[in-house]
Amino acid sequence: MPFLGKIGWVEVVLILAIVLIIFGPGKLPGLSRSVGQAVRNFRNAVGGKDDGEEETKVKENEDKEA
């Protein structure tokens, strides 16, 4: 993605501020957890890894938190 090379720290702070305004501070932990899981799943799919054991641990942790 060549357009990402020109994003500076000011733009990142602006994007984070907009996200905070839209979702609010209460939903940010869940949102960041979902984004992290999506990135992890994408990397596993691209890398050809199948970590079923890791996914069950994540689901067990979510069940405990709920």
RAFEN-V618901 format. One record per backbone hydrogen bond with DSSP energy under -0.5 kcal/mol. NH is the residue of the N-H (numbers start at 1). CO is the residue of the C=O. If there is no record, write none. Layout:
nh = (NH	NH)
co = (CO	CO)
This chain:
nh = (4	5	6	7	8	12	13	14	15	16	17	18	19	20	21	22	23	24	27	28	31	32	33	34	35	36	37	38	39	40	41	42	43	44	45	46	47	48	49	52	55	56	57	58	59	60	61	62	63	64	65	66)
co = (1	2	3	4	6	8	9	10	11	12	13	14	15	16	17	18	19	20	24	24	27	28	29	30	31	32	33	34	35	36	37	38	39	40	41	42	43	44	44	50	51	52	53	54	55	56	57	58	59	60	61	62)
